Amino acid sequence: MTDYHLFIAIYIIAVNLVTFVTYGIDKYKSIKRKWRISEATLLTMAVIGGSIGAWTGMKVWRHKTMHKKFTIGIPIVFVIHLFIVIYLHTIT
Protein backbone atom coordinates (compact mmCIF):
# COMPACT_ATOMS: atom_id res chain seq x y z
CA MET A 1 0.00 0.00 0.00
CA THR A 2 1.41 3.36 -1.01
CA ASP A 3 1.39 6.45 1.19
CA TYR A 4 -1.40 7.84 -0.99
CA HIS A 5 -3.60 4.78 -0.41
CA LEU A 6 -2.86 4.83 3.32
CA PHE A 7 -3.80 8.51 3.55
CA ILE A 8 -7.08 7.91 1.69
CA ALA A 9 -7.93 4.91 3.88
CA ILE A 10 -7.26 6.84 7.10
CA TYR A 11 -9.28 9.81 5.80
CA ILE A 12 -12.28 7.63 4.88
CA ILE A 13 -12.25 5.83 8.23
CA ALA A 14 -11.88 9.09 10.19
CA VAL A 15 -14.57 11.04 8.33
CA ASN A 16 -17.02 8.13 8.63
CA LEU A 17 -16.40 7.74 12.36
CA VAL A 18 -16.84 11.47 12.94
CA THR A 19 -20.01 11.51 10.81
CA PHE A 20 -21.47 8.51 12.67
CA VAL A 21 -20.80 10.12 16.05
CA THR A 22 -22.19 13.47 14.84
CA TYR A 23 -25.47 11.82 13.83
CA GLY A 24 -25.64 10.29 17.30
CA ILE A 25 -24.98 13.64 18.96
CA ASP A 26 -27.68 15.29 16.88
CA LYS A 27 -30.15 12.55 17.80
CA TYR A 28 -29.31 13.06 21.48
CA LYS A 29 -29.77 16.81 21.11
CA SER A 30 -33.09 16.17 19.39
CA ILE A 31 -34.35 14.06 22.28
CA LYS A 32 -33.17 16.63 24.85
CA ARG A 33 -34.61 19.54 22.80
CA LYS A 34 -31.22 21.26 22.65
CA TRP A 35 -29.52 23.30 19.93
CA ARG A 36 -29.22 21.00 16.91
CA ILE A 37 -26.62 20.34 14.24
CA SER A 38 -27.92 21.71 10.94
CA GLU A 39 -29.13 19.37 8.21
CA ALA A 40 -26.69 21.11 5.86
CA THR A 41 -23.80 20.12 8.13
CA LEU A 42 -25.00 16.52 8.37
CA LEU A 43 -25.38 16.25 4.60
CA THR A 44 -22.04 17.95 3.97
CA MET A 45 -20.31 15.44 6.21
CA ALA A 46 -21.78 12.66 4.09
CA VAL A 47 -20.71 14.34 0.85
CA ILE A 48 -17.08 14.86 1.94
CA GLY A 49 -16.66 11.12 2.45
CA GLY A 50 -18.85 10.16 5.39
CA SER A 51 -21.70 8.49 3.53
CA ILE A 52 -21.18 5.13 5.26
CA GLY A 53 -21.07 6.81 8.68
CA ALA A 54 -24.19 8.84 7.83
CA TRP A 55 -26.14 5.80 6.65
CA THR A 56 -25.03 3.75 9.65
CA GLY A 57 -25.86 6.64 12.00
CA MET A 58 -29.32 6.90 10.48
CA LYS A 59 -29.92 3.19 11.08
CA VAL A 60 -28.31 2.84 14.52
CA TRP A 61 -29.64 6.08 16.01
CA ARG A 62 -32.93 5.95 14.03
CA HIS A 63 -32.24 9.51 13.02
CA LYS A 64 -33.39 11.44 9.93
CA THR A 65 -35.19 8.36 8.63
CA MET A 66 -38.32 10.32 7.70
CA HIS A 67 -36.52 12.95 5.60
CA LYS A 68 -36.31 12.16 1.88
CA LYS A 69 -33.16 14.22 1.42
CA PHE A 70 -31.49 11.78 3.82
CA THR A 71 -33.24 8.49 2.94
CA ILE A 72 -32.66 9.05 -0.78
CA GLY A 73 -29.69 11.44 -0.73
CA ILE A 74 -27.33 9.47 1.48
CA PRO A 75 -27.56 6.23 -0.59
CA ILE A 76 -27.02 8.27 -3.78
CA VAL A 77 -23.94 9.90 -2.27
CA PHE A 78 -22.69 6.46 -1.21
CA VAL A 79 -23.05 5.10 -4.77
CA ILE A 80 -21.18 8.13 -6.12
CA HIS A 81 -18.41 7.54 -3.57
CA LEU A 82 -18.29 3.88 -4.57
CA PHE A 83 -17.84 4.79 -8.25
CA ILE A 84 -15.11 7.30 -7.34
CA VAL A 85 -13.23 4.69 -5.31
CA ILE A 86 -13.52 2.12 -8.11
CA TYR A 87 -12.37 4.67 -10.67
CA LEU A 88 -9.41 5.78 -8.56
CA HIS A 89 -8.46 2.17 -7.89
CA THR A 90 -8.42 1.37 -11.61
CA ILE A 91 -6.24 4.35 -12.59
CA THR A 92 -3.62 3.95 -9.85
Secondary structure as UniProt FT lines:
FT   HELIX           3..31
FT   TURN            32..33
FT   HELIX           39..45
FT   HELIX           46..50
FT   HELIX           51..61
FT   TURN            65..66
FT   HELIX           68..71
FT   HELIX           73..91
//
